[in-house]
């Protein structure tokens, strides 16, 4: 039986990834900071799909959390075949006004913990010459993001890191896939007040179910960078032809329009 470890597994894309892997008969190791919700998810997935589900309540924005998760997995004698780095957080507003501690938490969760977990579990994968790493990035990785500067930059790191690592790991039996979805209907939207945006009101957000299914398919096919959806894919490709300064101004204007409460 193969095992997948999923971070941010209590809701949104992470929860849906759990369902997809459960359907593929993987044993699930689910990580989230919300112990109560995580236990509810464990019971549901175990009952619905008849798979073994292990939960590790842990806040990945805290120092040493990644190492504690790795040590817990090692102590239980679990071999992780797939690492799905999904946990992430965002914020909206002018950088000068953002909360200092929220910025620190965002950087640690979106970048540091993802990097540390990858390093810790990658060693065993390369020794076994088998394994897969699935990193959830964002369409934001292709663009500078005024009003969400830290979030956009963190996702650019995930994409760049994944691409470089994938190249390092050629011929090792281990693959790395960075999935870069556009707007998705998840709890993340609530964190950045995204449920009030024009995109949300016009129902332009993709479902987390579809993104999760597309992500796992791309991972199993060994894709390096995957952007779900034709429109998103076109945006990603076109963005590479536009100078960064122009891209930044375009994103800024879109963010301003998207925040206008002119719908309903």
Order of alpha helices (4+ residues) and beta strands (2+ residues): beta-alpha-beta-alpha-beta-alpha-beta-alpha-alpha-beta-alpha-beta-beta-alpha-alpha-beta-alpha-beta-alpha-alpha
